[in-house]
Amino acid sequence: MRQTCAAALLALTLAAPAQADLVIEGRAAQALHCSAMLFMVSTLLFDMGELSRNDRDAAQRAALVMLDRVPGTEDQRRRAMVQRFNRIMATRTPDQLAEEYATTARWCARTLLG
């Protein structure tokens, strides 16, 4: 189920229709951002051959655990994740994304998973 959800989230990044922005604040917004970054970085590293399928899948399961901290229905969380993907991609180069991930991944894991 989670693997299907992960694949659907990635596919929806390109296929989602324009909708009004969802407003998520505080710790939930941090969880959403960490989840989106982990999901995107693990996908990019896998696509580059730098991450095994098992490691990518484990990272994406962790991203979905983080996403569970965001309030709302599964559909609302999915839409929020797509919005976050789009915002990240519009405001960061791949190098900037990698740098941001490197500086925040430990905090995200410790705060949201541990």
C-alpha positions as CSV (number, residue, x, y, z in Angstrom):
1,M,0.0,0.0,0.0
2,R,2.7,2.5,1.0
3,Q,4.7,1.7,-2.2
4,T,1.7,2.4,-4.3
5,C,1.1,5.6,-2.4
6,A,4.8,6.6,-2.9
7,A,4.6,6.0,-6.7
8,A,1.3,7.8,-6.9
9,L,2.8,10.9,-5.1
10,L,5.6,11.1,-7.5
11,A,3.4,10.7,-10.6
12,L,1.0,13.3,-9.3
13,T,3.8,15.9,-9.1
14,L,3.5,16.4,-12.8
15,A,-0.2,15.6,-13.3
16,A,-1.9,17.5,-10.4
17,P,-4.3,20.2,-11.6
18,A,-3.9,23.7,-10.2
19,Q,-5.7,24.2,-6.9
20,A,-5.8,26.7,-4.2
21,D,-2.8,26.4,-1.8
22,L,-3.3,24.5,1.3
23,V,-2.2,26.3,4.5
24,I,-0.1,24.1,6.8
25,E,1.8,25.7,9.6
26,G,4.2,24.9,12.5
27,R,5.5,21.4,13.1
28,A,3.1,20.0,10.5
29,A,4.7,22.3,7.9
30,Q,8.2,21.1,8.9
31,A,7.0,17.5,8.6
32,L,5.6,18.2,5.2
33,H,8.9,19.8,4.0
34,C,11.1,17.1,5.4
35,S,8.9,14.4,3.9
36,A,9.0,16.1,0.5
37,M,12.7,16.6,0.6
38,L,13.5,13.0,1.6
39,F,11.1,11.7,-1.0
40,M,12.6,13.8,-3.8
41,V,16.3,13.3,-2.8
42,S,15.9,9.5,-2.5
43,T,14.2,9.5,-6.0
44,L,16.9,11.6,-7.5
45,L,19.8,9.5,-6.0
46,F,18.1,6.3,-7.1
47,D,17.7,7.7,-10.6
48,M,21.4,8.7,-10.7
49,G,22.4,5.2,-9.6
50,E,23.7,6.4,-6.2
51,L,21.1,4.7,-4.1
52,S,19.9,1.1,-4.2
53,R,16.2,0.3,-4.7
54,N,15.9,-1.0,-1.1
55,D,17.5,2.2,0.3
56,R,15.2,4.4,-1.9
57,D,12.2,2.4,-0.7
58,A,13.2,2.7,2.9
59,A,13.7,6.4,2.6
60,Q,10.3,6.8,0.9
61,R,8.6,4.8,3.6
62,A,10.3,7.2,6.2
63,A,9.0,10.1,4.1
64,L,5.5,8.8,4.3
65,V,5.8,8.3,8.1
66,M,6.8,12.0,8.3
67,L,3.8,12.9,6.1
68,D,1.5,11.1,8.5
69,R,2.3,14.0,10.9
70,V,0.5,16.4,8.6
71,P,-3.2,16.8,9.5
72,G,-5.9,16.2,7.1
73,T,-7.2,13.4,4.9
74,E,-4.9,11.2,2.8
75,D,-6.0,13.2,-0.2
76,Q,-5.3,16.5,1.5
77,R,-1.8,15.3,2.5
78,R,-1.2,14.1,-1.0
79,R,-2.2,17.5,-2.4
80,A,0.0,19.2,0.2
81,M,2.9,17.0,-0.8
82,V,2.5,17.8,-4.5
83,Q,2.4,21.5,-3.7
84,R,5.5,21.2,-1.7
85,F,7.3,19.2,-4.5
86,N,6.3,22.0,-6.9
87,R,7.5,24.8,-4.6
88,I,10.8,23.1,-3.9
89,M,11.4,22.4,-7.6
90,A,10.5,26.0,-8.5
91,T,12.8,27.6,-5.9
92,R,15.9,25.3,-5.8
93,T,18.4,23.9,-8.2
94,P,19.3,20.3,-7.6
95,D,22.6,21.4,-6.0
96,Q,20.6,23.7,-3.6
97,L,18.2,20.9,-2.8
98,A,21.1,18.5,-2.0
99,E,22.8,21.2,0.2
100,E,19.5,21.9,2.1
101,Y,18.9,18.2,2.5
102,A,22.4,17.6,3.8
103,T,22.0,20.4,6.5
104,T,18.5,19.4,7.6
105,A,18.2,15.6,7.2
106,R,19.5,14.8,10.6
107,W,17.1,17.2,12.3
108,C,14.2,15.8,10.3
109,A,15.0,12.3,11.2
110,R,15.6,13.0,14.9
111,T,12.6,15.3,15.3
112,L,10.0,13.5,13.2
113,L,11.1,9.8,13.3
114,G,12.9,9.4,16.5
